[in-house]
Amino acid sequence: MREVAAVEVLCVFDWNPAVPDQLTTLAVSGETVDAAERAAASALPEAGATGPASWLGLPVPLRRQLVRVCRSVPTLGLYCVIDDERPGVTPREFLRAAVADTAEQFAPLRRARTAHGFLLNEPFEELRDALRAAPYRDMDARPRFLPRSSFPGLRELIRLTAVCCRETLYRTDIPEDEDLLDICDTYVVGGL
């Protein structure tokens, strides 16, 4: 049984309390979510079930192989918000601002107003609360959070992409065949 209807948009979020100033969002069309999951999962044996702690720390041939495999993941876009310049902001304050910024600027997430397919990486309670309070939600709509076991390939891809976003934010020397963000037709990495 499919968990995402073809007309929906699945938004995969990654937020980690160890790096509380970053929210990374990947949007996938419900029409292509199965293909996206297969393509993302095909990279898992190379990356490892829990993913590497560093993108730039991976051997160059492995980075190139992962980028090559992940280029076949059909996505609507990637949006990453990083805020490393406002000390004293609590994780809850950052999440609320990051979710609002993502909803405002990331078109696939705006289209998700009627889709409500949200997939969160662990831990997710703080992020779930921020999404419930997000300004883009229809008053009568309820976000649908998919089970934790859903789409492990996409979960791993967004986790790895979040690591890549953080490490390459200020880099301009990443070759195209080693740039994991380049797998997305549309992507934005910015700050609040």
Salt bridges, closest charged atoms under 4 A:
GLU8 OE1 - ARG144 NH2 2.69
ASP21 OD1 - ARG166 NH2 2.46
ASP34 OD2 - ARG2 NH1 3.09
ASP83 OD2 - ARG86 NE 2.48
GLU122 OE2 - ARG148 NE 3.07
ASP129 OD2 - ARG92 NH2 3.63
ASP138 OD1 - ARG113 NH2 2.49
GLU156 OE1 - ARG159 NH1 2.66
ASP173 OD1 - ARG171 NE 2.83
ASP177 OD2 - ARG64 NE 2.99
GLU178 OE1 - ARG63 NH2 2.48
GLU178 OE2 - ARG64 NH2 3.09
ASP182 OD2 - ARG71 NH1 3.23
